[in-house]
Amino acid sequence: MKRFFGLTALLVALGLAFTGCSNSGALPTTPTGGATYYTITVVKCLNGTVTASATNAAERATVTLDISPASGYELDIISVAAGSNPIALNGTGNTRTFEMPAANVTVTAAFKALPVGFVKVEGATIIGGSKFSYDGSKKGVFVAKRTVTLSTFYMCDHEVTQAEYEAVVGSNPSSFDGSSGKEAAAGETQGDRPVEQVTWYGALVYCNKKSISEGLAPCYSIGGKTNPSDWGSAPKYDSDEPWDVICDMRANGYRLPTEAEWEYAALGGKAGVETAYPDRWAGGPTYERNLETYAWDSENSGGKTHAVKTKTKNGLGLFDMTGNVWEWCWDWYDADAKAGDNGNASVTDPLGAPSGSDRVMRGGDWSDSDINCVIPYRRSFYPYRYVNRIGFRVVRSAN
C-alpha cells in the first residue's frame, strides 16, 4: 500500500489528484472443508463502488470485479494486492478479472470526475456497410469494406455557445447576435445560442486558447508553436497561404472531432452502431416520429438558431448533433471517405484525407431540410470561410 500512496502523492504534485481509499488492514485465511479459501476485501471508495464476485475464493479461482462509477465520474485507478505484492488484472472498462493467489487480497480503486459538460464515448471497432447509408446515396465514413477502430474520447454534450466563445476569444462573430430581427426565441438565452460565422481556423484558435487557459496541453501547433498569439493572422482568402497545422491527438486539451468520431457519436456510440437499423438522425430512426424532437431544422427553427440543449439528447446524451448549426471536423474533405487509408481495409483513429482544399462539416443546420440533416450526409467548406450556418463542438482525448 505504500506504493499506492506514493502514486497518490505524485499525482497530487502534478495536479492530477483523485479521491481514493485506504486499506482496511490484515485479513485472516479461512479453512473450509479441507480446502483453503482466501479473503477478498474491497476497500470502500468515494464516487463509485467495486463489487467482487466472491468474498472468499480458493487459489487459482477467477474473481470478477464489477466497477460502478457514480454519475459524473469514471474509474481512474484500480489495483489488487496481496500484502505488498500486486496482482495482475485482466480486462478493460468497468469489468476486470484476476486469478486468486494463495493469500488474502485487497482491492483498491479511485474515481475521477469527468470533464464538466462532456460525455465519455467508449471506443469500438465498426465494420462498415450499407446499413450506415441513407437511400444508398448519402454515405458517411463507415462504408462497406472498411473497418474503423476508434479510441475512447470525451465529447462536449453541446455545440460551443456564443457566451463560451466570447469568454475565451473575447469577441462574438455570430450573425444571430440578438440584434433587431435576430433575437433569441422566446424563453431562450442569447448567450446559449451556438456560435456561428466561425472559420475552421477560428475553431482551432478557440480550442488552443481554452486549453491554455485551463492548464491543459494544447492539441494544435503551427511551426512548433501552440499559442495562437504566435500564429499570426488566419488566412482569409483562397490566395492566402493555408496554415500548416499539426494536431497532437495524445494531448489532453480541446480539439475538433475527427469525422469518424463525430459520426460514431451521432449514431449513439457502440450500442448505436451495433444495432441492425442505426439512427438516420441523431436520436431517432425516422423523420416523421423523431426529428422534430431532436433537431432544429427548416421545418421548426423559424429561420434562426436556437439555444443549445433545448431539444432531446441522443442515446449518448449529446444534444444538437442533428440540426441547429453544421459542425466543423478536423479532416480534409475527399469524396472518398477512405482516401487517407493508404489502401488498408482496417484503420485505427483515421484522420481523413492527407490533403485537400476543404474541411469536413457534419450534422445539418437550422435552414436545412430533413434529408440534408441525416447522419451520413458529408459536406465541406473552405477553412477560411464562414457563414451563419456553421459552428462547432469540441472533444478531448481520453488516453
Buried (B, 14 or more C-beta within 10 A) or exposed (E): BEEBEEBBEEBEEEEEBBBBBEBEEEBEEEEEEEEEBBBBBBBEBBBBBBEBEBEBBEEEBEBBBEBEBEEEBBBBBBBBBBEEEEBEBEEEEBEBEBBBBEBBBBBBBBBBBBBEEBBBBBBBEBBBEEEBBBEEEBBBBBBEEBBBBBBBBBBBBBBBBBBBBBEBBEEBBBBBBBEEEBEBBEEBEBBBBBBBBBBBBBBBBBBBBBBBEEEBBBBBBBEEBBEBEEBEEBBEEEEEEBBEBEBBBEBBBBBBBBBBBBBBBBBBBBEBBEEEEBBBBBBBEEBEEBBBEBBBBBBBBEEBBBBBBBBBBBBBBBBBBBBBBBBBBBBBBBEEBBBBBEEEEEBEBBBBBEEBEBBBBBBBBBBBEBBBBBBBBBBBBBBBBBBBBBBBBBBBBBE
